[in-house]
Amino acid sequence: MNFPLLSAQEAARLIKDKEVLGIGGFSSVGTPKLVPMALAEYARELHSEGKEFKVGLITGGAAGSLIDGALAQADAVFMRTPFQSDKDMRNSINSGKVAYFDLHLSHIGQDVRYGFLPKIDVAIIEASDITAEGEITLSTSVGISPTLVQQADRVIVELNRIHKGKLKGMHDIFLLDNPPYRKEIPIYRVNDRVGSCTLKVDPKKIVAVVESEVKDRIAPFTPLNETTQRIGNNVAAFLLNEWRKGGIPKEFLPLQSGVGNVANAVLGALGEDTHLPAFSMFTEVIQNSVIDLMMKGRISFATGSSFTLSEDKLDMMYENLDFFKERVLLRPQEITNHPEMVRRLGIIAVNTALEADIFGNVNSTHVMGSKMMNGIGGSADFSRNAFLSIFTTPSTAKDGLISSIVPQVSHVDSTEHDVRVLVTEQGVADLRGKSPKERAACIIENCAHPDYKELLWDYVKLSEGKGYHTPFSLKNALKMHLAFAETGDMRNTKYE
């Protein structure tokens, strides 16, 4: 079948006001780029004529500035889910211009299939290859692209020639049946392949193919500093000690790690200790440090939903394709983040918190309880079901004006029941088997910054001797947040 070969501008004009778009890709890579940018220009053109034009956006995860940023700047979005990391989209969400709802990343694909979310009118995905029969080789990510093209009425394919012929065989596309016909996911080892290398699309759905040579735009990682390096070293030291004393099996276990400098620091520290056997990863994002450690023989295999790599690391992978095709797989995020997989494989999960309270509740998403940052992502997918659930955060923010350890988090994303270990640059709090009062003591002494320890202990003492299971004060729980809001410094907290 010959598909309509259109320009990005022509493809954008196939999209109508109030339609819901399913955007392929994950973690801002493997996403369509030309059509969303053309759509933003089309929206501006219509707005200048006094016409309304806004679309809904359902993605697998972060979509990046070429999608979220461009469309937010054009005031062309009325609804967004589940995760974003662009400042313009964030501002539109927090100002009320965009209706945003947060969602676990393992849920978004199945919620689309179950009909819990608005119907997908148009799916826009990036491919590295396509056949006349509608067999698509995706590019540098999978996300929920298989579900989007399955559920959408129409499909637009951006064919990115940069990746042509290079990614064949590196995807494992497997979709779950809906209940009551669902069976187990037949993955028992990180490197088990259970699906297809290609994504099969009904050719009649494909209304446009747009040729592209636009590279993924990866925001540079923040360089390691003393704080992040100490956090990474603390996590690695804890895991190595657990392994040496038998708390982790001698073969070690697959690791899941978020994106960023702390994750790189953790992986780097683990990779440097040659007493530890080479380990595998079952995670959302395969980032730079994974490629480096794989080349050194320290990571044996990695499953993820995207290659979130800088240009030089992607080039390194392409230059050693035979090596990497034996060691990496890209899967749908519904598989990489699935509770069944996390629990069966015994994954060690390492994720990031904005703040944590003295009982182990974690806020990953909201600044001062109200301003959305990015979204929960997949952190809770992993933390609730992990063999070990670790959260990391610097002990302070804003040059010490904010304590990341507080009496009560201003928003809860992962509860105390799912957080087993908390790590800051100050140290490690192992919360397993501890009561609320014991947790509070452990976190204050091991994770809080010295400037805030006395304040946190003062809060605990407010309820001493009152017969409470949890030392909680309704009057004072958010006093540290109020002090920052009123004076700009949490150290000015006054309890009642």
N, C-alpha and C positions, 0 to 999 in steps of 0.2 A: 504494500500500500504506500502510495506517495503522500506524505504529510505536507500540509501547507507550510511553506518556508516563508516566514514573515519577519519583518523588522520588529524590534522591541516596541516601537511606537504603534505599529499596527496591531500587535498582540495585546497591548495595554487597552486599546479601544474596544476589545472584545469583552471587557469587564464593565459591569453596570453598577450604578449607584445602589448601595445597601447590600451588595453581594458579599458572601463570606468566602474568603480565600484561605486555602490550606497551603502553607509555605513549607516546602521541603528543606532539609538540611538540619544541622544540629550544631550548637555552640558556635554559631556565626560562620561555619564553613560548610561547603557543599550546598550552599543556598543559591537560589536564582538571584541574579544581580541586575541585569539589564532591564528586564520587564518591570520589576518594582520601581526602579528609578524613572523609567518612562511613565509608569502609572502615576508617580508623584507629579511629574510635569503635566500630565493629562488632567489631574485633579486641579492644579493651579489654573490651567486654561479654562476649565469649566467654572471654577469659582470666580474668575475674572469676568465671566459672562453672566454672573448672578445665578448660576445653577448649582444645585447641591450635588456633592459627590463624596461619599465616605464608604469605606469597606471594613469588614470585620477580618481580623487576622488570627488564625489558629496555626501555631507552629509546633515543632518538636521541642524547641528550646530557644536560646538566644538567636536572633536573626541578624544582628549587626546594623551598622550605620547605613548601609546601602538599602536596607528594607525599613527597619524601625525608624531610623533617623530621618531618612528621606520622606517617608510617608507622614511621620509626626510633624515635620517642618511644614509639610503641605496641608496640614490639618485635614488629612484624608482617612483617618481611622476613627471608627465609633466603638470598636470592641477589640480587646486583645487578651490572649491567653496562650501558654501558661507561664512563660519565663521570658524576661527581656533584660538587656544590660546596656541599653543605649540611653544617654543622658536626655536627649530630646523626647524620647518616648516616656522616660521616667517623669520628666516635667509635665508632660501632657496627662499622664495618669494621676499625678499628685495634685494637679490643678483641676481635675474633674472633667477634662475634655474627652478622655478615653475611659470607657468602662472596662476595668481590668479585674480579672479574677485569677487567683493563684491556684495551682494544682500540682500534685505530685507528677513527675515526668513519666512514671510508669503507668499512670492512669489516663493520660491524654489520648493515646491511640484507641484504647478500648472505649473510652467515653464517646469518642466520635462514632465508633461502630455501634455502640449501644443506643445511639440516638439521644444521649444526654445533652449534647451540644448542638448549636445550630447546624443545619445541613450545609455541607461544603458545596458551594457552587462551582468554584474553579480551583484546581490544584496546580500550583506552579512549582516545578522541581528542576534541579540541575542534574544532567546526565553526562557521562563521559562517552557513551556509545549508545546507539539505538538501531534496531533492525526494522525492516518493513513490517514485520509481524508484531511489533510493539514490545519486543524484549529490550529492556533498558538496563544498562550497566550504570549504576549511580556513580557519583564522583566521590568526594572526600568525606562524605558522611551518609548515614541512613536516616536517623531520627524516626519520624512517623511517616516518611514518604510512601511506604507500601500501603498503609491504611488510607492516606489521603487520595491516592490515585484510584484505590478501590472504591471509595465512597463518593468521590466528586462526580458531578455531572460532566464537566469538561476538564481537560488537562492541557496545560501549556508546558512544553519542555524546552529548557535552555540547554543546548548542546555545547558544552565547554570543550573546545578543541585542545586546550592545554593538557587535559588528562586523557586524550584519546588513546586507547589501546594499552594504557599503563595500569589500570586498576582491575582488569578482568581477573576474576578468581579470588578477589580479596573481600568480597561481600558474602554474607550468609543470610539470605532473606527467608524468614520463617514467620508466619502469622498464626496466631491462635484462633481456634474456633470459639464461637460464642457459647456460653452455657445454654442448654445442658449437654452440649456435644463436646465440650472441651476435654482434652486429654493432657497428660503430663507433658512437660517440655523435655524431650529426650536428650538433654545435655547433662553429661555426668562428669566431664572434664572440661577445663577451660578451652581446649582446642578441638572439641567435638564439633563437626560440621553437620547440620541437620536440615538445611534449607537449600535454596537455589542461589547461584551466583548472580542471577539477573532478576529484575523486577518485571513481571508480565502485566502489560496494560492492554485493555481492549483498544485496538487501533482506532475504532470509531470515536472514542472519547478525545483523541488527540486533535485539538483544533488549531495548534500552531507549534512549529519548531523554530526556535530562535537561536541562531549560531552566536557563540560567545568565545572570547579569549580573555576574560577578566579573571584575575587571580583572587583567591580568598584574601580578605583583608583581616589579618590577625593583629589585634592590639598587642603591642610589646608587653612582655611580662615585667612587672616592677622588679628591679634588681634586688638581690638578696641584701638585707641589712643585718645588723647584729641581732635584732629582735627576732626576725623570721628565721635566721640561722639557728638561734638558740631553741626556738620552738621545734624546728625540724630535728635538731639533735636530741631534744627531750623525747619526742615521739619515737625516734629510732632507738634510743637507749632503752625506753620502756619495752618496745617490741622485742628487742634483742634479749633483754633480761627474761621476759616471759618465755621466749623460745628456749633459752638455755636452761631454765628450770623446769621445762616440760609443760608449761601452760599453753604453748602452741605446738602442734605436732612437729616432729623432726623434719618432715618434708617441707615445712612452713605452709602457708595458706595464701590463696590469691588475695591481692590487695586492690582496694578501690580507693581512689584519691581524687579530690576535687582539683580544679584548675588553679594555677597561680604559684606564687613564689614559695609559700609554705609547703605546698605539695611537692614542688621541685626539691626543696630542702630535705623533706622526709625521704623521698626516693633516693636522693644523692647520698644521704647518710647511710641508708640501708645498703645501697649498692657498693659503698666503699668497704664495708665489712666483709671480707672474704671468708670469714668463719661461717657466715650464713649461706645456705645453699641458694643457687639461682632460683628466683621466685617468679610467679606469673601474676598477671593482672586481669581482673574482670571488672571493668569500670565503664564510665560514660565516655571519657575523653582520653585519647592517646596523645600525649603532648611531648614536647622536646626531650625531656629527661628520659622518657621511655625509649626513644630512638637511640639515644646515647648509651644507655645501659644495656640495651639489646645488642648493640654492636660490640660491647665489652663482654658479653656473655653473662651478664648479671640478671637480666630478665629473660626468661625462657620463652614466654608466649604472652600476648596481650590481646584481649577481646575488648572492643569498645564500640561506640556508635559514631565516632568521628575521629579524623586525624586533625587535631587542632595544633598544627605545626607551623613554625616560621618557615619562610620561603627556603632558607638554606637547608633546614631539616627535611622538608618535603623533597628537595632536590637530592639529598643524600639517600632518601628512601628509594627514589626513582632510579638512582644510579646503582642500587643494590637490590633490584626487584626480586631476583631469584631468592635471595637471602630472606627478605621480609615476607614474601608470599608464603613462606613456610612457618611464619611466626606471628602473623597478625590476622585478625578477622574483624570486619565491621558488621554489626548486627542492628536490627531495630531496637530502639531504646526500651520498648516493651519487654524485650528479652534481657538486655543488659541490666535493667533495673528491676527485674521481676523478683518479688519476694521468694518465689520458689527457688530461683537460681541463687540468690544471696544466701539463703539458709542451707540449701543442699551443698553448695561448694564451700561453705564456711568462710565467707569473705570477711577480711579485716577492713573496716570502713574508716576512712579519715576525712572529715569534713570541717568546714569553717563556720564559726559563729560570729555574729555581730556583738552579741553579749550573752552572758550566762549568769544565772543567779546562784545563790549559795546552796541551792538544793539540787542543781543540775539541769534545770529547765533551760532551753536554748532558744534564743531569738536569732533567726538567720535572715530576716527579711525587712524589718521595719525600724527606721531610725526614730527614737523617742516614741515608739508605739504607733505612729500615724503615717510617716512618710515611707512609701515603698522604695526599696532599693532595686532589687532584681527579681526576687521570687525564691521559693523554697527549692526549686530545681529537683535534683534526685537525692538530696541528702537524707531525707526521711525514708525514702525507698530502701536505702541501704542500712540506715542506723537502726531501725526497728528490728531488722532481721539478721543483722550481722553477727558473726562469731564474736567479734569485738567491735564496739562502736565508740570511736574516738572523735571528739570535737576539739578544735584548736582556735585560739584567739589571742592576740596580744593583750596583755593585762590592762593597758590603757589606750586611749585614743585622744586625738586633738592635743598632742603634746602634754598629756597628763591631766587635761581638764575633765576628761571622762574616764570613769572606771568601767572596764568591760565586765567586771564581776560586780554584781549588784544584789541587793536583798531580794528583789523580784523583777524578772524581766518585764519589759513594757509590752511585749508581744510574745506569744509562745508558738514555736514551730515544731520543736522536738521536745517532748516532755521528759521529766526526770526518769521515767520508766525506760526510756530508750537510749539514754546517755550513760555509758559505762565508764568512760574515762574522759577527763577534761585536762587540756594541756595549754599552758601559756609559757612565755619565756621564763617565768618565775619557777615553774616546776610542773609536776604531774599529780593530779588527784585521781586515784583509783577508787571509784565509787561503788564497786561491786560489793553487795552484801552489807551495805551501810544504811542505817536509819537516817531520817532527815537531819537530826541533830549531829550525827556523826558525819554526814555529808557536808554540812555547813562548816564544821571544824576543819575537815580535810581540804575543802576548796579554799577557805580563807587562808589557811596556813601555807598551802602549796601553790596556789594560783594567783591570789590577789597581789596587787602592787603594794609595797610597804606604805605608801602614802594613804592607802585606803583600808588597811587591815583593822585599825582601831575603830573606824566608822562602822565597818561590817560587824565587828564583835559587839559594838554598842547596840546595834540593831538586834542581834541574837539575844542579848541580855535583857531586852525589853520584855520578853515573854518568859524568862526563867522563873521557875517556881509557880507557874500558873496552871500546870497540869496539861499543857498542850503537847500533842504528838509532834506538831511542826511549829517551830518558833516563828510565827507569822503575825505581823501587826497591820491591821487594816489602815490605821492612821499613818503609818510610816513606810509602807512597802515601796512606794514610788517617790519618797522624799529626795533621794539622790537625783532622780530625773528632774524633779521640780527645782532643785537647787541649780541645776545646770540651765534650765529654761529661764530662771529668774536672775541668776548672777553670772552664768557662763562658766561655772566651776563647781563640779560635784563635791569638792572638798569643803564647800561652804554649807553642807547639809546640817540641818538642825532637826533632831527628832523631838517628838512631843511625848 
